[in-house]
Amino acid sequence: MTAPPRKINLVRIAHINYTYQNLERAEAFFRDFGFVEASREGTRVYYRGYGPEPFVLCAEAGAKDGFGGAAFVVESEEDLEYASKTLPGASEPYELSKAPGGGRCVTFEGGVDKFPFHLVFAQVIREKATVFPERDFNFPTEKHREAGTFQRFDKGKSRSERVFGQSNLQVYWSGTGAQTGTLWRVRDGFSANVRLLHDSVQLHPQRRKSNTLPDLIPSYHSGTGGKVTHERVQLVHDETGRNVTVFLRLDRGEELVDHHSFFFFEGPKFHVHHASFETHDSDLQFLGHDWLRERGYENCWGVGRHVMGSQIFDYWFDPSKFIFEHYVDGDQMNSSHPPNHSKASPDSLHIWGPDLPEGFLL
């Protein structure tokens, strides 16, 4: 038997990219969302969170609003060279000389939707600029705060440390600090997108049913070469047993990673659903919720708590109707956690919070 092509191990999400017709309006939203401008170069503005990543979001002026793909850190320069020779539509490695932190990058086409996908290496990590206190909570039978120690806060915006998927990019794609989670809506391309990622990157997939999502099986080598890797998944099926949604997390062995970095579900068209950013704690999250509400931004859904992944979520529309999420308290997993199957239902999305908005999963 021929040995399968090697896969590329993703380390974590690095950043996400968006293009805006009206960049000035987007900039105002990003400031209020809690990003900090890291640098500005030509038509591009780079934003960071409070964590060590040099930037977590690049917003660029363009002819139309659009999603420019997510970037993941790989383990070596060799991975970049390998990706450039084996992944569909891959570029040669190029320098990120104008971006904060520098580094090198390879861009390729993701699945049938053709969204760009970026792999980066050798970025210079910054020192964490802000450290927030880990507050003690008092419970009915256990009091953890010392006498005279109070919970006091200042009103203000939330702050993001990373995009969702520090070892996980939520695709949906998802990311504020550097966890990015973006949701790709797919219909005919659902299996093909999942297959590309399964065969190409080291992801962790769930145990598969023999009669569903056959394209998840690593047999797709034409065009992708079976390269980029994440392997653990949670599959969600409809009443007939057909899988319609998949959560994929990065495969870092015994290292703990986020519940998922990619999220695919069937839908009428290809598009990015949202980008998720982790913030420090629920107080900072709720303060940020009030800050955005008081400034007239449109809440998409939240605050509530998800079931799969467990995150406390808060989704907001930016002025171009892209969805950005603040989240806290997400699950961590590793290769010892087996794949999981569940049936799609409204109760599987959240355990508390506002009702699911009409059109959220379109």
PAVEXMAR-313359 format. One record per residue (C-alpha): residue number from 1; x, z, y; residue in one letter. Coordinates in Angstrom, 1 decimal, decimal comma. Layout:
<atoms>
[NUM [X Z Y] 'A'] ...
</atoms>
This chain:
<atoms>
[1 [0,0 0,0 0,0] 'M'] [2 [1,3 -0,9 3,5] 'T'] [3 [2,0 2,1 5,7] 'A'] [4 [-0,4 2,2 8,7] 'P'] [5 [1,0 1,5 12,1] 'P'] [6 [2,0 4,7 13,9] 'R'] [7 [-0,2 6,2 16,5] 'K'] [8 [0,6 7,3 20,0] 'I'] [9 [0,2 11,1 20,5] 'N'] [10 [-1,6 11,9 23,8] 'L'] [11 [-0,5 15,2 25,4] 'V'] [12 [-3,1 15,7 28,0] 'R'] [13 [-5,1 14,0 30,7] 'I'] [14 [-3,1 13,2 33,8] 'A'] [15 [-5,5 11,8 36,4] 'H'] [16 [-8,4 9,5 37,0] 'I'] [17 [-8,9 6,5 39,3] 'N'] [18 [-11,8 5,4 41,4] 'Y'] [19 [-12,3 2,6 44,0] 'T'] [20 [-14,6 2,9 47,0] 'Y'] [21 [-16,0 0,6 49,6] 'Q'] [22 [-16,3 3,5 52,0] 'N'] [23 [-13,2 5,6 51,3] 'L'] [24 [-13,8 7,8 54,3] 'E'] [25 [-17,1 9,1 52,9] 'R'] [26 [-15,5 9,7 49,5] 'A'] [27 [-12,6 11,6 51,1] 'E'] [28 [-15,1 14,0 52,8] 'A'] [29 [-16,7 14,7 49,4] 'F'] [30 [-13,5 15,2 47,7] 'F'] [31 [-12,4 17,8 50,3] 'R'] [32 [-15,6 19,6 49,9] 'D'] [33 [-15,4 19,4 46,1] 'F'] [34 [-12,2 21,3 46,3] 'G'] [35 [-9,4 18,7 46,0] 'F'] [36 [-6,3 18,9 48,1] 'V'] [37 [-4,7 15,7 49,5] 'E'] [38 [-1,3 15,4 47,9] 'A'] [39 [-0,2 12,1 49,6] 'S'] [40 [-1,5 8,9 51,1] 'R'] [41 [0,0 5,5 50,5] 'E'] [42 [-1,6 2,3 51,9] 'G'] [43 [-5,2 2,1 50,7] 'T'] [44 [-4,7 5,0 48,2] 'R'] [45 [-5,3 8,7 48,6] 'V'] [46 [-3,9 11,0 45,9] 'Y'] [47 [-5,6 14,4 45,3] 'Y'] [48 [-4,4 17,4 43,4] 'R'] [49 [-6,0 20,6 42,2] 'G'] [50 [-4,4 24,0 42,3] 'Y'] [51 [-2,6 23,5 39,0] 'G'] [52 [0,8 22,0 38,2] 'P'] [53 [-0,2 18,3 37,9] 'E'] [54 [1,2 16,2 40,8] 'P'] [55 [-2,2 14,7 41,3] 'F'] [56 [-5,4 14,5 39,3] 'V'] [57 [-7,4 11,9 41,2] 'L'] [58 [-6,5 8,6 43,0] 'C'] [59 [-9,1 7,2 45,3] 'A'] [60 [-8,5 3,7 46,6] 'E'] [61 [-10,3 1,5 49,2] 'A'] [62 [-11,7 -1,7 47,7] 'G'] [63 [-14,3 -4,4 47,9] 'A'] [64 [-16,7 -2,5 45,7] 'K'] [65 [-17,2 0,9 44,2] 'D'] [66 [-15,7 1,2 40,7] 'G'] [67 [-14,0 3,2 38,0] 'F'] [68 [-10,3 2,5 37,6] 'G'] [69 [-9,7 4,3 34,3] 'G'] [70 [-8,1 7,5 33,2] 'A'] [71 [-4,4 8,3 32,6] 'A'] [72 [-3,0 10,3 29,7] 'F'] [73 [0,4 11,8 29,3] 'V'] [74 [2,4 10,5 26,2] 'V'] [75 [5,3 12,2 24,5] 'E'] [76 [8,1 9,8 25,1] 'S'] [77 [9,5 6,7 26,8] 'E'] [78 [9,4 5,2 23,4] 'E'] [79 [5,6 5,6 23,3] 'D'] [80 [5,3 3,6 26,5] 'L'] [81 [7,4 0,8 25,1] 'E'] [82 [5,5 0,8 21,9] 'Y'] [83 [2,2 0,8 23,7] 'A'] [84 [3,2 -2,2 25,9] 'S'] [85 [3,9 -4,3 22,8] 'K'] [86 [1,0 -3,3 20,6] 'T'] [87 [-2,1 -2,3 22,7] 'L'] [88 [-4,7 -4,9 23,9] 'P'] [89 [-3,9 -6,5 27,2] 'G'] [90 [-1,1 -4,0 27,8] 'A'] [91 [1,3 -4,2 30,7] 'S'] [92 [5,0 -3,8 30,7] 'E'] [93 [6,1 -0,2 31,6] 'P'] [94 [6,1 0,1 35,4] 'Y'] [95 [7,2 2,7 37,9] 'E'] [96 [4,7 5,0 39,7] 'L'] [97 [7,1 5,1 42,6] 'S'] [98 [4,5 5,6 45,3] 'K'] [99 [2,5 8,2 43,5] 'A'] [100 [3,2 12,0 43,7] 'P'] [101 [5,4 13,0 40,8] 'G'] [102 [6,6 9,5 40,1] 'G'] [103 [7,0 8,6 36,4] 'G'] [104 [6,3 5,4 34,5] 'R'] [105 [3,0 3,9 33,2] 'C'] [106 [1,5 1,4 30,9] 'V'] [107 [-2,0 0,0 31,5] 'T'] [108 [-4,1 -1,6 28,7] 'F'] [109 [-7,7 -2,6 28,2] 'E'] [110 [-10,0 0,0 26,6] 'G'] [111 [-12,4 -1,3 23,9] 'G'] [112 [-15,1 -3,9 24,5] 'V'] [113 [-15,9 -2,5 28,0] 'D'] [114 [-12,5 -3,6 29,3] 'K'] [115 [-12,1 -0,5 31,5] 'F'] [116 [-8,4 0,1 32,2] 'P'] [117 [-6,7 2,9 30,3] 'F'] [118 [-3,3 4,3 31,5] 'H'] [119 [-0,5 6,0 29,6] 'L'] [120 [2,1 7,9 31,7] 'V'] [121 [5,4 9,6 31,1] 'F'] [122 [8,1 11,4 33,0] 'A'] [123 [6,0 12,7 35,9] 'Q'] [124 [7,6 15,5 37,8] 'V'] [125 [5,3 18,6 37,5] 'I'] [126 [4,8 20,7 40,7] 'R'] [127 [4,9 24,4 40,9] 'E'] [128 [1,4 25,9 40,8] 'K'] [129 [0,5 26,5 44,4] 'A'] [130 [-2,3 29,0 44,0] 'T'] [131 [-2,9 31,8 41,5] 'V'] [132 [-6,4 33,3 41,4] 'F'] [133 [-7,0 36,8 40,1] 'P'] [134 [-8,4 37,4 36,6] 'E'] [135 [-11,2 39,8 37,5] 'R'] [136 [-12,4 42,7 35,4] 'D'] [137 [-16,0 42,8 34,5] 'F'] [138 [-18,2 45,9 34,0] 'N'] [139 [-20,5 45,9 31,0] 'F'] [140 [-23,3 48,4 30,2] 'P'] [141 [-21,2 50,4 27,8] 'T'] [142 [-17,7 49,5 28,9] 'E'] [143 [-16,5 49,6 32,5] 'K'] [144 [-13,3 47,8 33,1] 'H'] [145 [-12,8 48,2 36,8] 'R'] [146 [-11,2 51,3 38,2] 'E'] [147 [-13,1 53,5 40,6] 'A'] [148 [-13,1 52,0 44,1] 'G'] [149 [-12,2 48,5 42,9] 'T'] [150 [-14,8 46,0 44,2] 'F'] [151 [-15,8 42,4 43,6] 'Q'] [152 [-15,5 40,8 47,0] 'R'] [153 [-15,5 37,1 47,8] 'F'] [154 [-15,3 34,7 50,7] 'D'] [155 [-17,6 31,8 51,0] 'K'] [156 [-15,9 28,5 50,5] 'G'] [157 [-15,4 25,4 48,3] 'K'] [158 [-14,5 25,6 44,7] 'S'] [159 [-11,0 24,7 43,6] 'R'] [160 [-10,1 22,6 40,6] 'S'] [161 [-7,0 23,2 38,5] 'E'] [162 [-7,1 20,2 36,2] 'R'] [163 [-9,1 17,4 34,8] 'V'] [164 [-11,2 18,3 31,8] 'F'] [165 [-9,1 17,6 28,8] 'G'] [166 [-5,8 19,2 29,6] 'Q'] [167 [-5,5 18,3 26,1] 'S'] [168 [-8,7 16,4 26,4] 'N'] [169 [-10,1 13,7 28,5] 'L'] [170 [-13,8 13,7 28,5] 'Q'] [171 [-15,0 10,3 28,2] 'V'] [172 [-17,7 10,4 29,4] 'Y'] [173 [-14,4 10,1 30,9] 'W'] [174 [-14,1 13,8 32,2] 'S'] [175 [-11,7 15,7 34,9] 'G'] [176 [-10,9 18,5 38,7] 'T'] [177 [-7,6 19,8 37,9] 'G'] [178 [-6,5 17,3 35,3] 'A'] [179 [-9,1 17,4 32,7] 'Q'] [180 [-10,9 14,3 33,1] 'T'] [181 [-13,9 13,5 31,2] 'G'] [182 [-15,5 10,2 31,6] 'T'] [183 [-18,5 9,0 29,8] 'L'] [184 [-18,6 5,3 28,8] 'W'] [185 [-22,1 4,0 28,2] 'R'] [186 [-22,1 1,5 25,4] 'V'] [187 [-24,6 -0,2 23,2] 'R'] [188 [-23,1 -2,9 20,9] 'D'] [189 [-19,7 -1,6 21,8] 'G'] [190 [-20,2 2,0 20,6] 'F'] [191 [-18,5 1,5 17,3] 'S'] [192 [-15,8 -0,8 18,7] 'A'] [193 [-14,8 1,7 21,4] 'N'] [194 [-14,6 4,6 18,9] 'V'] [195 [-12,7 2,5 16,5] 'R'] [196 [-10,1 1,4 19,1] 'L'] [197 [-9,4 5,0 20,0] 'L'] [198 [-9,4 6,2 16,4] 'H'] [199 [-6,9 3,6 15,4] 'D'] [200 [-4,7 3,6 18,4] 'S'] [201 [-4,4 7,2 19,7] 'V'] [202 [-4,0 10,5 17,9] 'Q'] [203 [-7,5 11,9 18,1] 'L'] [204 [-9,2 14,3 15,8] 'H'] [205 [-12,4 12,9 14,2] 'P'] [206 [-15,1 14,7 12,4] 'Q'] [207 [-15,8 14,2 8,8] 'R'] [208 [-17,8 11,0 8,5] 'R'] [209 [-20,9 10,1 6,6] 'K'] [210 [-20,4 7,1 4,4] 'S'] [211 [-23,5 5,3 5,8] 'N'] [212 [-22,9 5,8 9,5] 'T'] [213 [-20,4 4,6 12,0] 'L'] [214 [-18,3 2,7 9,4] 'P'] [215 [-16,1 1,3 12,2] 'D'] [216 [-14,7 4,8 12,7] 'L'] [217 [-12,8 4,3 9,4] 'I'] [218 [-9,2 3,3 10,3] 'P'] [219 [-9,5 -0,4 9,4] 'S'] [220 [-9,5 -1,9 12,8] 'Y'] [221 [-6,0 -3,3 13,3] 'H'] [222 [-6,7 -6,7 14,9] 'S'] [223 [-5,9 -6,5 18,6] 'G'] [224 [-5,2 -2,8 18,7] 'T'] [225 [-2,6 -2,3 16,1] 'G'] [226 [-4,1 1,1 15,4] 'G'] [227 [-2,2 3,0 18,0] 'K'] [228 [-3,5 5,7 20,4] 'V'] [229 [-4,4 9,0 18,8] 'T'] [230 [-6,9 11,7 18,9] 'H'] [231 [-8,6 12,6 15,7] 'E'] [232 [-11,2 15,5 15,6] 'R'] [233 [-14,7 14,7 16,5] 'V'] [234 [-18,3 15,9 16,7] 'Q'] [235 [-20,8 13,3 15,7] 'L'] [236 [-24,4 13,4 16,9] 'V'] [237 [-27,0 11,4 15,0] 'H'] [238 [-30,6 10,4 15,6] 'D'] [239 [-33,6 11,1 13,3] 'E'] [240 [-32,5 8,2 10,9] 'T'] [241 [-29,1 9,7 10,5] 'G'] [242 [-27,4 7,0 12,6] 'R'] [243 [-24,6 8,3 14,8] 'N'] [244 [-25,3 7,6 18,4] 'V'] [245 [-22,9 10,0 20,2] 'T'] [246 [-19,3 11,1 19,5] 'V'] [247 [-17,1 13,8 21,0] 'F'] [248 [-13,4 13,3 20,4] 'L'] [249 [-10,6 15,7 21,1] 'R'] [250 [-6,8 15,2 21,2] 'L'] [251 [-4,9 15,9 18,0] 'D'] [252 [-2,1 18,3 18,9] 'R'] [253 [-1,9 19,9 15,5] 'G'] [254 [-2,1 23,7 15,7] 'E'] [255 [-1,9 23,6 19,5] 'E'] [256 [-5,2 24,5 21,1] 'L'] [257 [-6,9 21,7 23,0] 'V'] [258 [-10,3 21,3 24,8] 'D'] [259 [-13,4 20,7 22,7] 'H'] [260 [-13,3 17,0 23,7] 'H'] [261 [-11,6 14,6 25,9] 'S'] [262 [-13,7 11,5 25,1] 'F'] [263 [-17,5 11,3 24,9] 'F'] [264 [-19,2 8,1 23,9] 'F'] [265 [-22,9 7,5 23,6] 'F'] [266 [-25,1 4,5 23,2] 'E'] [267 [-26,8 3,1 26,3] 'G'] [268 [-28,0 -0,1 28,0] 'P'] [269 [-24,7 -0,9 29,8] 'K'] [270 [-21,1 0,0 30,1] 'F'] [271 [-20,2 2,5 32,8] 'H'] [272 [-18,3 5,7 33,4] 'V'] [273 [-20,7 8,7 33,3] 'H'] [274 [-18,8 11,5 34,9] 'H'] [275 [-15,4 13,1 35,4] 'A'] [276 [-15,0 16,8 34,7] 'S'] [277 [-12,7 19,3 36,4] 'F'] [278 [-12,0 22,8 35,4] 'E'] [279 [-12,1 25,5 38,0] 'T'] [280 [-11,0 29,2 37,8] 'H'] [281 [-14,1 31,2 37,0] 'D'] [282 [-17,8 31,3 37,4] 'S'] [283 [-17,7 33,0 40,8] 'D'] [284 [-15,5 30,2 42,2] 'L'] [285 [-17,8 27,7 40,5] 'Q'] [286 [-21,0 29,2 42,1] 'F'] [287 [-19,3 29,5 45,5] 'L'] [288 [-18,5 25,8 45,2] 'G'] [289 [-22,1 25,0 44,2] 'H'] [290 [-23,4 26,7 47,4] 'D'] [291 [-20,7 25,0 49,5] 'W'] [292 [-21,7 21,5 48,3] 'L'] [293 [-25,5 22,3 48,6] 'R'] [294 [-25,2 23,6 52,1] 'E'] [295 [-23,4 20,4 53,2] 'R'] [296 [-26,2 18,2 51,9] 'G'] [297 [-24,6 16,7 48,8] 'Y'] [298 [-26,9 15,8 45,9] 'E'] [299 [-26,8 18,0 42,9] 'N'] [300 [-27,0 16,1 39,6] 'C'] [301 [-27,5 18,9 37,1] 'W'] [302 [-26,5 22,5 37,1] 'G'] [303 [-25,6 25,2 37,0] 'V'] [304 [-26,1 25,7 33,2] 'G'] [305 [-24,2 26,2 30,0] 'R'] [306 [-23,6 23,4 27,4] 'H'] [307 [-24,0 24,0 23,7] 'V'] [308 [-21,4 21,6 22,4] 'M'] [309 [-18,2 22,7 24,1] 'G'] [310 [-19,8 25,8 25,6] 'S'] [311 [-18,8 25,0 29,2] 'Q'] [312 [-20,7 26,3 32,2] 'I'] [313 [-21,4 23,0 34,0] 'F'] [314 [-22,2 21,9 37,5] 'D'] [315 [-22,6 18,2 38,1] 'Y'] [316 [-22,7 16,5 41,5] 'W'] [317 [-23,1 13,0 42,8] 'F'] [318 [-20,5 11,7 45,2] 'D'] [319 [-21,7 9,4 48,1] 'P'] [320 [-21,3 6,4 45,7] 'S'] [321 [-23,4 8,0 43,0] 'K'] [322 [-20,4 8,7 40,7] 'F'] [323 [-20,8 12,1 38,9] 'I'] [324 [-18,2 14,8 39,3] 'F'] [325 [-18,4 18,1 37,4] 'E'] [326 [-17,0 21,6 37,9] 'H'] [327 [-16,8 23,5 34,7] 'Y'] [328 [-15,5 26,8 33,4] 'V'] [329 [-15,2 28,6 30,1] 'D'] [330 [-14,9 25,6 27,7] 'G'] [331 [-14,1 25,9 24,0] 'D'] [332 [-10,6 25,4 22,6] 'Q'] [333 [-10,0 24,0 19,1] 'M'] [334 [-7,1 22,7 16,9] 'N'] [335 [-6,6 20,7 13,8] 'S'] [336 [-7,9 23,6 11,6] 'S'] [337 [-11,4 23,1 12,9] 'H'] [338 [-13,3 20,5 10,7] 'P'] [339 [-15,5 17,7 12,0] 'P'] [340 [-19,1 18,6 12,7] 'N'] [341 [-22,4 16,7 12,5] 'H'] [342 [-25,6 17,6 14,4] 'S'] [343 [-28,9 16,0 15,3] 'K'] [344 [-29,6 14,8 18,8] 'A'] [345 [-32,2 16,9 20,6] 'S'] [346 [-32,7 18,3 24,1] 'P'] [347 [-31,8 21,7 22,8] 'D'] [348 [-28,4 20,5 21,8] 'S'] [349 [-27,4 19,8 25,4] 'L'] [350 [-27,7 23,1 27,1] 'H'] [351 [-28,7 26,7 26,3] 'I'] [352 [-29,7 27,7 29,8] 'W'] [353 [-29,9 26,1 33,2] 'G'] [354 [-32,2 23,6 34,8] 'P'] [355 [-34,0 21,0 32,7] 'D'] [356 [-32,1 17,9 31,8] 'L'] [357 [-32,7 15,5 34,7] 'P'] [358 [-34,5 12,2 33,9] 'E'] [359 [-31,9 9,5 33,7] 'G'] [360 [-28,9 11,7 33,1] 'F'] [361 [-28,1 10,0 29,8] 'L'] [362 [-28,7 6,4 31,0] 'L'] 
</atoms>
